[in-house]
């Protein structure tokens, strides 16, 4: 629940996938969370599936908990869809959609390893801040383990389809991108 809590553990940013690397992306889908804490990794699990067939013109990025490494990508797109575990008080597996302004930005930062997606915006000039939509999933189990809980395994396909639907709606009318897929490390463009 890296968006909902004040501190989190970090791991290296995973791969980035975009359907046409020659065209600037119109949006970024960022998978957040810690895959070592079961349901906290729902965002990473979702973008791994989405990356197999990314929406045209949309960058799919496995961020995990290393949000600071995603800064260079965040400032290059007008819209971001962040997928993460989010405690909204609902039943496990409940899918929430909200705007970043609905998420608390209060946190005490002890090191760069405790930055959330919202707090790293401070490292980007305000005129380049993207609009951020959050696709949150109510966790069932936040404990050591690599597998999602049964409730989150069950809703994972719906999370991926919701992400695809949201990102596709952001495409401009008549937007065409070839079906050539490329996977590459999440190294900031120069």
N, C-alpha and C positions, 0 to 999 in steps of 0.2 A: 504494500500500500504506500508506495513512495510518494504519491501525490498527497495523500491524506495525513501523513505523519511528518514530524519535524526532522527526523534524521533517518538515513538509510545507509546500507552497505553498498559498495560499488564494485563492479567488475568491468572489464574492457568492453567497449562498444563492439558489437558484432558487425555483420555484413550489411551492406546497403544494396538494394536492388531497385533499378529503375527500368521501365520498359523501353525507353529510347534515350540512351546516354547523350545523344547529340542535341536534345531539346531540354531547356531548363524545366525542372519540375514545377507544376502548378500547386503542388501540395506535398506534405510530408506526413506519412503515417509512422509514428514512433511507438515501438513496443517497449514499455517500461516495466521494471520490477526485478525481483531477485528470484531466479529459478531454483535457488537452494532452499527457499522457504515456501515450497509447494504453491499455494494459490497466489502468493505475491508475484509469481512469475507469469501470470495470465497474459500480460501484454506481450512478453517475449514469445510465448507459445503461439499467440495469435499472429504476430508478424512473420514468424517462421512459415506458417501455413499460407499467409497472404503473399509472401515473397515468391511462392511457386508460380503464381500468376498475378502479378501486380496490376492494379488498375492503370490504364494508359496515362502517361504524364505525371504519375504520382511516385514519389520516392518512398520506398519502404525501408525503414531503418530499425535494426535491433539495437536499442540503446541499453537495455538492462538497467543497471543502476549507475552507469557512468555518464550521467546527464551532462556534465561539463564538456565532455568530448563531442557532444552534439551541437554545441553553440554555433559553430561555423555553418552547419546545415540549417539551423533554426532561422538565422538571419537572411537566408537566401530564398525562402519561400513565403508566400503571403498567408498560407493557412497550414495549420498543424492539427492532426488528429492524434491525440495521445491515448494509448490503450494501457490501462493499469487496473490493479485491484483498487477498489474504492469502498470504504465502509460507509454505506448510506443507511444502515440499519435494517435493510430488507432481508429476505430469505436468501441463503447461499445460491449464487448463480443469477441473481437479479442483475439485469443490465441497465446501467444508467447512462444518460447522455446529458452533458451540461457544458456550459462555457467556463473557461478558466476563471472568470470573475466569481464563479460560484464556489471555488475552492479556496480555503484559507491559505494565505501566503505567510502567515506568522511562523517563524522558526528562528532558533538561535543556531548560528553556524559556527561550529568549532573548527572545521577544516573544509577544504574544497571537496573532500569526499562525502560531505553531508548536504550537497546541493540538490534541490528539487528542480523539476522542469521550470516551475514558475520563478524560482529565485535566480536561475541562470540568465533570465531575461535581462537582469541588471548588467550583464556583461555585453549586451548588444545595444547599440544606439537606439533610442526610443522610436525613431522614425523607421526602423527596420524590424520592429517587433511583429511577429506573425499573429494572426487571430488563432487562438487555440481552443479547440473543442476537445472535451474529454469523454471517452467511452470507457466508463468504469464498470467493473464487475464485482459484485458482493462476494468476498471470499468466504470459504467455509473453514479452511485450515491454514493457519500461518504457523508452521512448525518446520523443523528441518526435514527435508525430503525433496526429491526431484519430480515426483508425480503430482499432477493436479488432483484435487479431490474429485470424487465421482460427480458431484454437482457441477463443478467447473469443466470437467471433461465433457459432460453432457451439453453444456451451453457453448463450448468453444467454437463449433461450426457457426452458430448464430452470431457470435462476436465477430468472427471473420467476415461473415456476410454483411453485418451492420457496418463494419469498417469500410468494406468495398462500396456499399450503397452511399455512405456519407461522402467518401472521397470522389466517387463518380459524379455526384451532384455538384461538386466544386469545379468540374471541368467546364471550360467555356463552350458555348454552342458550336457544333461542327469541329470540335477538337479531334485531330487525328494524330495518332502515334503508331508507328509500326509495331508489329508483334515480336520484334527481336528483343529478347531478354538478356540482360547482362548482370552478373553478380560481381561485386567488387568489394574490397575492404572499405570500411567507413572512414576513409581519409578525407579530410576537408579539401574541397576544390581550391585550387590556387587562384 
